[in-house]
């Protein structure tokens, strides 16, 4: 048995942490366990720590309850810059890269 943990922080107000995916199977069939907590300070610290680690400290920290629009714009720019760096085989900043999946969800992919 292994646990593949997931963390979701919502508006720096609360968080859920555990093994469950947010889908029908996890919630009804699989043996999953999640914790839901409304401690705003812990939620904020989780978000702040994760953003700092994934951006490699390259993006300024936002205060509790700040709008995330600007942050995600910087996050996206960093991901695209990291993609360019990876192509050149140069060390990236943090752990952020764009997600790419060539599979088709509609079944219209050409072989």
Secondary structure, DSSP 4 states (H G I P E B T S, - for coil): -----EEEEETTTEEEEES--SSHHHHHTS---EEEE--HHHHHHHHHHHHHHHHTT-SPPPPTT--SHHHHHHHHHHHHHHHHHHHTT-PPSTT---------SSS----
